[in-house]
Amino acid sequence: MNSSLGRSSLGHSSLSRRGFLASAAGVTAGLTLAGCGDYRPVSTKAANAKVPLPAYIPYNGVPTSMPATAAGVAPGYLNFPAEPVKSLPGGPPAKGPAIDIMTLIFNPVPPPVSDNVMWQALNRSVGCDLNFQISPVSDYPNKFAVTVAGGDLPDTMLMLPPSQNSAATPGMLDALFQDLTEHLSGDSIRDYPYLANIPSPSWAPCVLNGGIYAIPMPRPLSGGPVFTRLDLIRARGLDPEPKSWREFFQLCKDVTDRKHSQYAMGDPITAFDTVMQMLKGPNKWREEGGKFTWWFETEEAKQTLDAVRRMTKAGVMHPDAYSVTGKVKDWFGTGQTVLNPDGPVAWNDYYSMYAPATKGFELGYLLAPGWDGGEGVQWQGQSYYGMLIIKKAPKERIKQILRAMNALASPFGTDGYLLRKYGVPGADHTLKGTDPILTPKGQAEVTLPTIFATDAPFTLYYPSRPEIVKTQYAFQKEAVERLLANPTEDLYSPTNAKMSALLQKTLDDTRKGIMQGRVPLKEWDETMRNWRKQAGDQIRAEYEQAWESRQS
């Protein structure tokens, strides 16, 4: 990506046409390959045609005092059942040929199946060999584009959202991958009860071309909180729950101790998101009467840029916040920062990684207060990480694959869930009471990325510290009361799919420049004018057309 697109010290506009085209010429091979397929063009209206979603049939086989709710609260459990429910009482459901699954991983690659007793047991339980073809997350978009362009497709592939994967076009899906509507729409999904347990919002983005083309990898609607180092805040005798922007800013100043390398926050982008939610700014897009407004072009965005600029000027941001990436979690975990917005899965990770070395380590959470008091909003989390697409095949082969994926979605409290998450008893985990504790072998083996094929809905569970599950559940109940959805999450815009990653990088350069104090705030108006001219107005028009087609 051409770094000259950011506003230089000479004062050039951050999104000039010359800069825009120069950057477009430097796009990676993955984006170039995205256009290699000779697929039938699909109009925006046709791409966004609707179809009945799968029926939502919640699984209630494991009682809890912290149940899931229709509003999006995830269920919570203090302990694993002493006698897990048998997830596949009829035996292995997917006997037949091996199934290839091309997917990604964030962790180190697990041991191969020949040396992985968890993987071997999973294959036996499902009834066929699951051949995971695993790529590091950073390599996956290019791998996806190369594989699709080459035409030698695996049985199934993880497909990232179109905004992260311009190769994922409606025409490509129509030409190469199976429309699963007859198998999954409405009550048809009853043949796959664990897939039916996935909430409807996670299925909505799987609809393209008037069909259901994928199985989702569900994620919680609550999103994550602003995590707080409650131990560090209380040590200073401060109120951890500010009631307005003014009180939030003061808390940031009060926890900052430069002599001891302690700062309020470490990431200007998540600081921006937090302040936007105080102002009730849109979750990416705002829809009013079918008309769409992008979050960056709102007055709330300009006010937020100025607020984070003030935070930076006050010295409450980590000194490396604008120059170092990939360290934000570690800064927070080690106490270099005190506030850190993050996803809900990070809750357990922080305790696992940092609590053992820090006496009194305690996390709290913060929901954005209203700018002048009252409540802000909580941006609804993306309801899925990605989706699994299946190449075209005879009906019986499709059913075999769906039965295998149904097994991989077996929910908490079942023996199938226990196997996927904790492996084989003895080799991969031991029991503390009724709760599984991973062995070193298990820690390596259970990184097999079944969650990047499909998964059960998110569940609150942390056997090492079961008491924090109640706090997590309380956060979710509070968060869903003020959720603000992204109205475009399940809509397709071809221009957004093609240009959004490029545009976001460019705009973030300018955004950071303003928040750091290097770029005048007044330049944001010009940046938005250029964005509208280059792509923004076209993206808006496509989303409005898509929205209209979904309402009819």
C-alpha positions in Angstrom: 0.0 0.0 0.0 1.5 3.3 -1.0 2.2 5.2 2.2 2.2 8.5 0.3 -1.6 8.4 0.5 -1.5 9.7 4.0 -1.3 13.4 4.4 2.3 14.4 4.1 4.2 17.2 5.8 3.8 19.2 2.6 0.0 19.4 3.2 -1.3 17.3 0.3 -4.8 16.0 0.5 -4.9 12.5 1.9 -7.3 11.2 -0.7 -6.5 13.0 -3.9 -7.3 11.3 -7.2 -3.6 10.9 -8.0 -2.9 9.3 -4.6 -6.0 7.2 -4.9 -5.0 5.7 -8.3 -1.4 5.2 -7.1 -2.6 3.2 -4.2 -5.0 1.2 -6.3 -2.0 0.2 -8.5 -0.3 -1.2 -5.4 -3.0 -3.6 -4.3 -1.9 -7.1 -3.5 -2.2 -10.1 -5.7 -5.2 -11.3 -3.9 -7.2 -8.3 -5.0 -5.9 -8.6 -8.6 -6.8 -12.2 -8.8 -10.3 -11.4 -7.6 -11.3 -10.3 -11.1 -9.9 -13.4 -12.8 -13.0 -15.5 -12.8 -15.3 -15.2 -15.8 -18.6 -15.2 -13.9 -22.1 -14.2 -14.9 -22.6 -10.6 -13.7 -25.1 -10.3 -10.9 -26.9 -7.0 -10.3 -27.0 -5.4 -6.9 -30.7 -6.0 -6.6 -30.3 -9.7 -7.6 -27.3 -10.2 -5.3 -29.4 -8.9 -2.3 -32.6 -10.8 -3.1 -34.0 -12.3 0.1 -35.0 -15.8 1.1 -36.5 -17.2 4.3 -33.7 -17.8 6.8 -33.3 -21.1 8.6 -35.7 -21.6 11.5 -34.1 -20.7 14.9 -34.5 -23.7 17.3 -32.5 -23.0 20.5 -30.8 -26.0 22.1 -32.0 -26.3 25.7 -30.4 -29.6 26.7 -28.1 -28.2 29.4 -30.0 -26.1 32.0 -28.4 -23.0 33.5 -29.3 -20.1 35.7 -27.8 -17.8 33.0 -29.7 -18.7 29.9 -29.4 -17.3 26.4 -32.0 -14.7 25.5 -33.7 -13.7 22.2 -32.1 -10.3 22.5 -28.6 -11.8 22.1 -27.3 -12.6 25.5 -25.0 -15.6 25.4 -25.6 -18.4 28.0 -23.3 -18.8 30.9 -22.1 -21.8 32.9 -20.1 -22.1 36.1 -19.2 -25.7 35.5 -19.2 -28.4 32.8 -21.9 -31.0 33.3 -20.6 -34.1 35.2 -22.2 -36.3 32.5 -22.0 -34.6 29.2 -25.0 -35.0 26.8 -24.3 -37.4 24.0 -24.3 -35.2 20.9 -24.6 -37.9 18.3 -26.8 -40.7 19.8 -27.2 -42.3 16.4 -23.5 -42.8 15.9 -21.2 -41.1 13.4 -23.5 -39.0 11.1 -21.2 -38.4 8.1 -19.8 -41.7 7.0 -18.4 -41.5 3.6 -15.5 -39.9 1.7 -13.1 -37.5 3.4 -14.1 -33.8 3.5 -11.5 -31.2 2.7 -11.8 -27.9 4.7 -9.7 -25.0 3.6 -9.5 -22.5 6.5 -7.2 -20.3 8.5 -5.7 -20.1 12.0 -4.4 -17.5 14.4 -2.5 -19.9 16.6 0.4 -22.1 15.7 -0.6 -25.0 13.5 -1.6 -28.1 15.5 0.2 -31.4 15.2 -0.8 -33.4 12.1 -3.6 -36.0 12.3 -1.1 -38.8 12.6 0.2 -37.3 15.9 -3.0 -35.7 17.1 -5.3 -37.9 19.2 -8.0 -35.1 19.4 -8.1 -34.9 15.6 -8.3 -38.7 15.2 -11.1 -38.9 17.8 -13.0 -36.1 16.0 -12.8 -38.0 12.7 -14.1 -41.2 14.3 -17.0 -39.3 15.9 -18.0 -37.6 12.7 -17.6 -40.7 10.6 -15.1 -39.5 8.0 -11.7 -37.9 7.7 -11.8 -34.1 8.0 -8.8 -32.9 6.1 -8.1 -29.4 7.4 -6.0 -27.3 5.0 -4.7 -24.6 7.2 -3.2 -21.2 6.4 -2.0 -18.4 8.7 -4.6 -15.7 8.9 -2.4 -13.2 7.2 -2.0 -15.4 4.1 -5.6 -16.5 3.8 -7.2 -13.8 1.6 -4.5 -14.3 -1.0 -4.8 -18.1 -0.7 -8.6 -17.9 -1.2 -8.2 -15.7 -4.3 -5.6 -18.0 -5.8 -7.6 -21.1 -5.1 -10.8 -19.8 -6.6 -9.0 -18.4 -9.7 -7.2 -21.8 -10.2 -10.4 -23.7 -10.1 -9.2 -26.7 -8.1 -11.5 -26.3 -5.2 -11.6 -28.1 -1.9 -15.0 -29.5 -0.7 -15.4 -26.5 1.6 -13.7 -23.2 2.2 -13.9 -20.4 4.7 -15.1 -17.2 3.1 -14.3 -14.0 4.9 -16.9 -11.1 4.6 -16.9 -9.4 1.3 -15.4 -6.2 2.8 -12.3 -8.2 3.6 -12.3 -10.4 0.6 -13.0 -8.9 -2.8 -12.9 -12.3 -4.5 -16.1 -13.3 -2.7 -18.5 -12.1 -5.4 -22.1 -13.2 -5.9 -21.2 -14.3 -9.4 -18.4 -16.5 -8.1 -20.8 -18.1 -5.6 -23.4 -18.7 -8.2 -20.9 -20.4 -10.6 -18.9 -22.5 -8.2 -20.6 -23.1 -4.9 -23.8 -24.8 -3.7 -27.0 -23.0 -3.0 -28.0 -24.6 0.3 -31.5 -23.2 0.4 -33.4 -26.4 0.0 -31.4 -28.0 2.8 -31.4 -25.1 5.3 -34.2 -22.6 4.7 -37.1 -22.5 7.1 -37.9 -25.8 8.8 -35.6 -27.7 6.4 -32.8 -27.1 8.9 -34.5 -29.4 11.4 -32.5 -32.2 9.9 -29.4 -30.4 11.4 -30.5 -29.4 14.9 -27.2 -27.9 16.0 -27.0 -25.7 13.0 -30.6 -24.7 13.8 -29.2 -23.6 17.2 -27.3 -20.8 15.5 -29.2 -17.5 16.0 -30.8 -15.9 12.9 -28.6 -12.8 12.8 -25.6 -15.0 12.0 -27.4 -16.6 9.1 -28.5 -13.3 7.5 -25.1 -12.6 5.9 -25.1 -16.1 4.3 -27.9 -15.0 2.0 -26.8 -13.9 -1.5 -28.4 -14.2 -4.9 -31.7 -15.0 -3.2 -30.3 -18.2 -1.7 -28.4 -19.5 1.4 -24.9 -20.0 0.2 -23.0 -20.7 3.4 -22.9 -21.9 7.0 -21.9 -19.1 9.5 -19.2 -19.1 12.1 -21.4 -17.3 14.8 -20.1 -14.6 17.1 -21.9 -12.8 20.0 -24.1 -9.8 19.2 -23.0 -8.0 22.4 -19.6 -7.0 21.0 -17.0 -6.4 23.7 -16.7 -3.8 26.4 -14.1 -1.3 27.3 -12.1 -3.5 29.6 -10.7 -1.8 32.7 -7.9 -2.7 34.9 -10.1 -2.5 38.0 -7.2 -3.3 40.3 -5.2 -0.3 39.1 -8.1 2.1 39.2 -9.1 1.1 42.7 -5.5 1.5 43.8 -5.8 5.2 43.1 -9.2 5.5 44.7 -11.0 6.4 41.5 -14.5 5.8 40.2 -14.3 3.1 37.5 -17.6 4.1 36.0 -17.6 7.6 34.5 -21.0 9.1 33.7 -20.1 11.4 30.8 -17.3 12.4 28.4 -16.0 14.9 30.9 -15.7 12.3 33.6 -14.2 9.8 31.2 -11.5 12.3 30.1 -10.8 13.1 33.8 -10.5 9.3 34.6 -8.0 9.0 31.7 -5.9 11.9 33.2 -6.1 10.5 36.7 -4.9 7.0 35.8 -2.0 8.3 33.7 1.3 8.1 35.5 4.2 8.8 33.1 6.9 8.3 35.8 5.7 4.7 36.1 4.9 4.3 32.4 1.2 3.9 32.9 -1.3 5.5 30.5 -5.1 5.4 29.9 -5.3 3.9 26.5 -3.0 2.4 23.8 -5.0 2.5 20.5 -6.3 5.7 18.9 -8.7 3.7 16.7 -10.5 2.0 19.6 -10.4 5.3 21.5 -12.2 6.8 18.5 -14.8 3.9 18.6 -15.4 4.5 22.3 -16.1 8.2 21.9 -18.3 7.7 18.9 -20.5 5.4 21.0 -20.7 8.1 23.7 -22.1 10.4 20.9 -24.5 7.6 19.7 -22.7 7.7 16.3 -23.6 5.1 13.7 -22.3 1.6 13.7 -20.5 2.0 10.3 -23.7 3.2 8.6 -26.9 4.9 9.6 -30.1 4.1 7.9 -33.1 6.6 8.1 -36.0 6.1 5.8 -33.9 4.0 3.4 -31.2 6.7 3.1 -27.7 5.8 4.2 -25.0 7.9 5.9 -21.5 6.6 6.6 -20.1 7.0 10.1 -17.1 9.0 9.0 -19.2 11.7 7.3 -21.2 12.5 10.4 -20.8 15.5 12.7 -20.2 12.9 15.5 -17.1 11.7 13.7 -15.6 15.2 13.6 -16.4 15.7 17.2 -14.8 12.4 18.0 -11.6 13.2 16.1 -11.3 16.4 18.1 -11.9 14.6 21.4 -9.2 12.0 20.8 -6.9 14.8 19.6 -7.5 16.3 23.1 -6.7 13.0 24.7 -3.5 12.7 22.8 -2.5 16.3 23.6 -3.2 15.6 27.3 -0.7 12.7 27.2 -3.1 10.0 28.2 -2.4 7.8 25.2 0.6 5.4 25.3 3.6 7.1 23.7 3.8 4.4 21.1 0.1 4.4 20.3 0.5 5.9 16.8 3.7 4.1 15.8 3.6 0.5 17.1 1.0 -2.1 16.3 0.3 -5.5 17.8 1.2 -4.5 21.4 -2.1 -3.1 22.7 -3.2 -6.3 24.5 0.2 -6.7 26.1 0.3 -3.1 27.3 -3.1 -3.6 28.9 -2.3 -6.9 30.4 1.0 -5.7 31.9 -0.5 -2.5 33.3 1.0 0.0 30.9 -2.5 1.0 29.9 -5.7 0.9 32.1 -8.5 1.0 29.5 -8.7 -1.2 26.4 -11.8 -1.9 24.2 -11.6 -5.5 23.0 -13.8 -8.5 22.0 -15.7 -10.7 24.4 -13.4 -13.7 24.0 -10.5 -11.5 25.3 -12.0 -11.7 28.8 -10.8 -15.2 29.5 -7.5 -14.6 27.6 -6.5 -11.7 29.8 -7.0 -13.8 32.9 -5.1 -16.8 31.5 -2.2 -14.8 30.1 -1.6 -12.0 32.7 -3.3 -12.8 36.0 -0.8 -15.5 37.0 2.0 -13.0 37.1 0.1 -10.1 38.6 -1.0 -10.2 42.2 -4.6 -8.8 42.6 -5.2 -8.7 38.8 -8.8 -7.8 38.2 -10.8 -6.8 35.2 -13.8 -4.6 35.1 -15.9 -3.4 32.2 -17.1 0.0 31.0 -20.0 0.7 28.6 -19.8 4.1 26.9 -21.6 6.8 28.9 -23.6 9.5 27.0 -21.5 12.5 26.0 -23.3 14.8 28.4 -24.6 12.0 30.7 -27.0 9.2 30.5 -26.2 6.2 28.3 -24.3 6.0 25.0 -24.8 3.1 22.6 -23.1 -0.3 22.3 -22.3 -1.1 18.7 -23.6 -4.5 18.0 -20.8 -7.0 17.2 -20.5 -8.6 13.8 -22.7 -11.6 14.1 -20.3 -13.9 12.3 -16.5 -14.2 11.7 -16.8 -15.7 8.3 -18.8 -18.4 6.6 -18.2 -21.9 5.1 -19.0 -22.3 1.5 -19.4 -25.7 -0.2 -18.5 -26.5 -3.8 -21.2 -27.8 -6.0 -21.7 -31.5 -5.6 -24.5 -34.2 -5.8 -27.3 -33.9 -3.2 -26.1 -36.8 -1.1 -22.6 -35.4 -0.9 -24.0 -32.1 0.2 -26.0 -33.8 2.9 -23.0 -35.7 4.2 -21.0 -32.4 4.5 -23.9 -30.7 6.3 -24.2 -33.6 8.7 -20.5 -33.2 9.5 -20.8 -29.5 10.0 -23.8 -30.1 12.3 -21.6 -32.3 14.4 -19.0 -29.5 14.6 -21.7 -27.2 15.9 -22.7 -29.4 18.9 -23.3 -27.0 21.8 -21.8 -26.6 25.3 -22.5 -29.5 27.7 -22.3 -32.2 25.0 -19.5 -34.7 24.5 -19.0 -33.3 21.0 -18.3 -29.8 22.4 -16.0 -31.3 25.0 -14.0 -33.1 22.3 -13.6 -30.1 20.1 -12.6 -27.7 22.8 -10.7 -30.0 25.2 -9.8 -33.1 23.3 -9.4 -36.6 24.6 -9.7 -37.3 28.4 -6.3 -38.1 29.9 -4.2 -37.2 26.9 -5.6 -33.7 26.2 -7.3 -32.8 29.5 -7.8 -33.8 33.1 -10.7 -33.0 35.3 -10.8 -30.5 38.2 -14.2 -31.5 39.7 -16.3 -31.7 36.6 -14.3 -29.1 34.6 -11.8 -30.0 31.9 -8.3 -28.6 32.3 -6.0 -28.8 29.2 -2.7 -30.6 29.4 0.3 -29.3 27.5 -0.5 -31.9 24.8 -4.1 -30.7 24.7 -3.1 -27.1 24.4 -1.3 -27.9 21.2 -3.9 -30.3 19.8 -7.1 -28.4 20.3 -5.9 -25.5 18.2 -7.3 -27.5 15.3 -9.4 -24.7 13.7 -12.8 -26.3 13.8 -14.2 -22.9 14.9 -13.2 -21.6 11.4 -15.5 -24.2 9.8 -18.5 -23.6 12.0 -19.2 -23.6 15.7 -21.8 -23.6 18.4 -23.1 -20.2 19.5 -20.8 -18.3 21.9 -20.9 -19.5 25.5 -19.6 -17.9 28.7 -17.5 -20.4 30.5 -14.1 -20.2 32.3 -13.4 -23.1 34.6 -10.2 -21.6 36.0 -12.2 -18.7 37.4 -15.9 -19.5 37.3 -16.8 -16.4 39.3 -16.0 -14.1 36.4 -18.7 -15.7 34.3 -21.4 -13.9 36.3 -19.7 -10.6 35.5 -19.5 -11.5 31.8 -23.2 -12.4 31.8 -24.1 -9.1 33.6 -22.2 -7.2 30.9 -24.0 -8.9 28.1 -27.4 -8.3 29.7 -26.5 -4.6 30.0 -25.0 -4.3 26.6 -28.0 -5.8 24.6 -30.3 -3.2 26.0 -28.4 -0.5 24.1 -27.3 -2.3 21.0 -27.0 -0.3 17.7 -26.8 -2.6 14.7 -24.9 -2.0 11.5 -27.7 -1.9 8.8 -25.3 -3.1 6.1 -24.0 -6.2 7.7 -26.1 -8.5 5.6 -26.1 -6.4 2.5 -23.8 -6.6 -0.5 -22.2 -3.6 -2.3 -19.9 -4.6 -5.1 -18.0 -1.3 -4.9 -17.6 -1.6 -1.1 -16.3 -5.2 -1.6 -13.8 -4.0 -4.2 -12.7 -0.7 -2.6 -13.3 -0.7 1.2 -10.0 -2.2 2.4 -8.1 0.3 0.3 -10.2 3.2 1.3 -10.1 2.3 5.0 -6.3 2.3 5.0 -6.1 5.6 3.4 -8.7 7.2 5.6 -7.2 5.8 8.8 -3.9 7.5 7.9 -5.7 10.8 7.8 -7.8 10.0 10.9 -4.7 9.2 12.9 -3.0 12.3 11.7 -5.8 14.4 13.0 -6.0 12.6 16.3 -2.2 12.9 16.8 -2.4 16.6 16.0 -0.3 16.5 12.8 -3.2 17.2 10.5 -5.8 20.0 11.0 -9.3 18.9 11.7 -10.7 21.1 8.9 -9.0 18.7 6.3 -11.5 16.0 7.2 -14.2 17.8 5.2 -12.1 17.6 2.1 -11.2 14.0 2.8 -14.9 13.2 2.9 -15.6 15.1 -0.3 -12.9 13.0 -2.1 -14.2 9.8 -0.6 -17.7 10.5 -1.9 -16.4 11.3 -5.3 -14.1 8.3 -5.6 -16.3 5.6 -4.3 -18.5 6.6 -1.3 -21.6 7.9 -3.2 -21.6 4.7 -5.3 -21.3 2.5 -2.2 -24.2 4.5 -0.6 -26.4 4.1 -3.7 -25.7 0.3 -3.8 -26.6 -0.1 -0.2 -29.8 1.9 -0.6 -30.8 -0.3 -3.6 -29.9 -3.4 -1.6 -31.9 -2.2 1.4 -34.9 -1.5 -0.8 -34.8 -5.0 -2.4 -34.8 -6.5 1.1 -37.8 -4.5 2.2 -40.0 -5.5 -0.7 
